[in-house]
Amino acid sequence: MLSSELPPAEFFSSNDPSRPFAEQPGISPKASNDGRLRVLVVDDERLIAETVVAILNVNGFEAVEAFNGEDALEAARKLQPDVVLTDVLMPKMSGVELGIKIRQELPKTKIFLFSGQAATSELMRRAEADGYAFELFPKPIHPEDLIAKLRGL
C-alpha cells in the first residue's frame, strides 16, 4: 500500500488525544539490527492493520501485520518484535489473550492494545486481576499520537 493510498489522518484520530499513557515498568524494547523498532500490528480488519503498518514503515519503523491472534503469535515468535499493537476484540483469540501469551513467551516485548468498543473493559479487568496490565489506545488512533508514543520508547 502506497502512502498516497492511505486514508486521511482523521481515520485514526483519537477522541481523547490528551489521555495519558500508562507505563509498563521493566520493559525496554530493543531496536532491530538496522536500528528500527520492530512492530507487529494485529487487527482482524485488514484495512486498519495494513494502513497502520504502511504508516509506521513510512515513518522509520519495521512493521508487519497479522490479521488474527493465532497468526500474530506465530509471527511474534519469528519476528521477536519490540512492540505488539493489537486490536482487543477479534474472533477466536482476543488481543488481551494474545498479549498475555506474548508476555509469557517474550517478556521484554511491549504490548499495546487498541479498541473502539466499550466491551473491552471486562477483558481488561480480568487480565489485570490475573496480573497482566496493558496500555489501551482508543480506536481510531491518530498516526501522529502512535508514532510519538513509539518513538518515546
PyMOL commands that set and color helices and strands:
alter all, ss='L'
color gray80, all
select helices_A, chain A and resi 3-5+9-12+46-58+69-79+95-105+120-129+143-151
alter helices_A, ss='H'
color red, helices_A
select strands_A, chain A and resi 38-42+62-66+83-87+110-115+135-138
alter strands_A, ss='S'
color yellow, strands_A
deselect
rebuild
show_as cartoon
